[in-house]
């Protein structure tokens, strides 16, 4: 998946509101189930482990993008 070019579009599928990188996740309508679905969609490897403990510091859409990019990179 070309992550960097499609990340906003991928997040839009799970968000219920408009967002920028500084929008808090709850304002964008992104809750815990959506976070898990995003992680599964971004990680191409079905056997990859997803460290959900690192989500503790993810508060904004920008934080989410950075987390998803790290997650995708570690799954390669």
Order of alpha helices (4+ residues) and beta strands (2+ residues): alpha-alpha-alpha-alpha
